[in-house]
Amino acid sequence: MRLPLIPPQDLTPEQKPLYDDMRKGIASHFNAFKVEREDGALMGPWNPWLHEPTIGKAIWDLTLAMTAKAVLPDPVRQIAILVVGARFDAAYELYAHIAVAEGEGMSPERLSTLVADLKPNDLNKEESVAFDVAYALSRGGVLPEPVYSLAVKTFGQHGTNELIYLVGLYALVSTTLNGFNVPVPERE
């Protein structure tokens, strides 16, 4: 870890409101995995965001917006997030979203295939399209027209927009985690 975890008592006046807001949001949306040290210091991407609270708040607000009014089914979202995490080899992202997907009943075989950066053969139509969009976008370049058109046909324009933004958000999260070498807490 390149940035030390910040215990709550060491937060600056600029960091404290962001910390409080993130803890509140984490409790309601991101509670399937370990996010906090025993002393209350936030782990994962939240710690780097606290180190730069102006930027961190903007990213946190985007994260909340992407979570609060999501139209895509969560299994579709988790497929896209895991594809991005595998592409970036972002250890904490994979740890966190494997835990979420396991909690939602995703099979070990499917998870194993996804984290190997491969397409599982048991995806339903929506999951398959989400995989293709996330896979193509996370490799760079323009999303191929047939993939984009199929996404719009499958999810509508609003759902496709959400999927594209979700891939971008988790590319940002993965870059944050990798750039600051954020470790994975031991699984219990």
Buried (B, 14 or more C-beta within 10 A) or exposed (E): EEBEBBEBEEBEEEBEEBBEBBBEBBEEEBEBBBBBBEEBBBBBBBBBBBBBBEEBBEBBEBBBEBBEEBEBBEBBBBBBBBBBBBBBEBBBBBBBBBBBBBEEEBEEEBBEBBBEBEBBEEBEEBBBBBBBBBBBBBEEEEBEEEBBEBBBEBBEEEBBBBBBEBBBBBBBBBEBBBEBEBEBBEEE
